[in-house]
Amino acid sequence: MSKAYDFLKECGSFFVLSINGDYPAGRPFGAVMEVGDYLYLSTNDMNSAHKQMREHNKIQIVAKKPDSREWIRITGIATECDDKDLKEQMLVECPILQQRFGAVGMEHFIMFKVKIENVEIK
């Protein structure tokens, strides 16, 4: 596992920043997994996050460890991922998603693959 993934898992939640018109938009996420050199994020198609990531695929992920001054900023390229096996793995690794989506085939279950361009840990 990468240091970036370990850091995010330790934080429990993190913020994904995307482009919303002329301004950045940030929102909390919690579901993340790592496969190979990629991070995978889960969301749904009933919010603006997925629209923004589809339109402008350059994102940042920011998190701060609780009770610490340590933080991370991950810059990457997000692309939608429809791989059913990877979605199934996401449901296993992030069981809270099962309460929301139930199964891989649920119509609102969306996942993004993030190619990491840069990681800054302070």
WOBEL-V660550 format. One record per run of one state. SS is the DSSP state (H for helix, E for strand, - for the rest). FROM is the first residue (numbers start at 1). LEN is the number of residues. If there is no record, write none. Layout:
# WOBEL-V660550
ss=SS from=FROM len=LEN
ss=SS from=FROM len=LEN
This chain:
# WOBEL-V660550
ss=- from=1 len=2
ss=H from=3 len=9
ss=- from=12 len=2
ss=E from=14 len=7
ss=- from=21 len=2
ss=E from=23 len=7
ss=- from=30 len=2
ss=E from=32 len=4
ss=- from=36 len=2
ss=E from=38 len=7
ss=- from=45 len=3
ss=H from=48 len=8
ss=- from=56 len=2
ss=E from=58 len=7
ss=- from=65 len=6
ss=E from=71 len=11
ss=- from=82 len=2
ss=H from=84 len=10
ss=- from=94 len=2
ss=H from=96 len=6
ss=- from=102 len=7
ss=E from=109 len=13
ss=- from=122 len=1
